[in-house]
Amino acid sequence: IGVFKPGIGILAERLGIPIVPAYIDGTREAMPKGRLFPAHRRVVVRIGAPIYPHVNGNGSGRNHDWMAAQARSRIEEMKGDEAGAR
């Protein structure tokens, strides 16, 4: 997973809506590069707890940077949970 840019947090703040982190696993196996139609494979979707724009974990800095970091962190956790479940 790459770096999350603050745009997701900026949108959430401006619209007053939470970010809902999600992790999707198995899509590469179901539809690898170059394949025209998806194969019958297991795809797992994990939905995390929402991250609300008015809650800042450290009380300083820009809220949208914190929100993007939280989203990435939670998705990494979900990714790790899926690897452990296999």
C-alpha positions in Angstrom: 0.0 0.0 0.0 1.4 3.4 -1.0 1.3 6.7 0.8 -2.1 8.1 1.4 -2.4 11.8 0.3 -4.4 14.2 2.5 -7.1 14.7 -0.2 -9.2 12.0 1.4 -9.2 13.9 4.7 -9.8 17.2 3.0 -12.9 15.8 1.3 -14.2 14.3 4.5 -13.7 17.5 6.4 -15.4 19.7 3.8 -18.3 17.4 3.4 -18.6 16.5 7.1 -18.6 12.8 6.4 -16.4 10.0 7.8 -13.8 8.0 5.9 -14.7 4.3 6.0 -11.6 2.2 5.4 -11.9 -0.9 3.3 -9.6 -3.7 2.3 -10.3 -5.9 -0.7 -8.3 -9.1 -1.1 -8.3 -11.7 -3.9 -9.0 -9.4 -6.9 -5.6 -10.1 -8.4 -6.2 -13.8 -8.5 -9.8 -13.3 -9.8 -8.7 -10.9 -12.6 -5.0 -10.9 -13.3 -3.4 -8.5 -15.7 -4.2 -9.4 -19.3 -7.3 -11.5 -18.5 -10.5 -10.5 -20.3 -13.0 -12.0 -17.8 -12.8 -12.6 -14.1 -12.2 -16.2 -12.9 -14.2 -17.8 -10.1 -12.1 -17.0 -7.1 -12.7 -16.0 -3.5 -12.7 -12.2 -2.9 -12.8 -10.9 0.7 -13.9 -7.4 1.6 -13.2 -6.0 5.1 -14.9 -2.8 6.2 -13.3 -0.9 9.1 -14.6 1.5 11.7 -15.3 5.0 10.4 -12.9 7.8 10.9 -14.7 11.0 11.7 -13.3 14.4 10.6 -13.9 16.1 14.0 -11.8 13.7 15.9 -8.0 14.4 15.9 -5.8 11.9 17.6 -3.0 14.1 18.6 -4.7 17.5 19.0 -2.2 19.3 16.8 -1.4 19.6 13.1 -3.8 19.3 10.2 -6.8 17.0 10.8 -6.9 15.8 7.1 -3.2 14.6 7.4 -4.2 12.7 10.5 -7.3 11.2 8.9 -5.3 10.0 5.8 -2.7 8.4 8.1 -5.4 6.7 10.2 -7.1 5.3 7.0 -3.8 3.9 5.8 -3.0 2.4 9.2 -6.4 0.7 9.6 -6.2 -0.7 6.1 -2.7 -2.1 6.8 -4.2 -3.7 10.0 -7.0 -5.3 8.0 -4.5 -6.5 5.4 -2.5 -8.1 8.2 -5.6 -9.7 9.7 -6.4 -11.3 6.3 -2.9 -12.7 5.9 -3.1 -14.3 9.4 -6.5 -15.9 8.6 -5.2 -17.9 5.6 
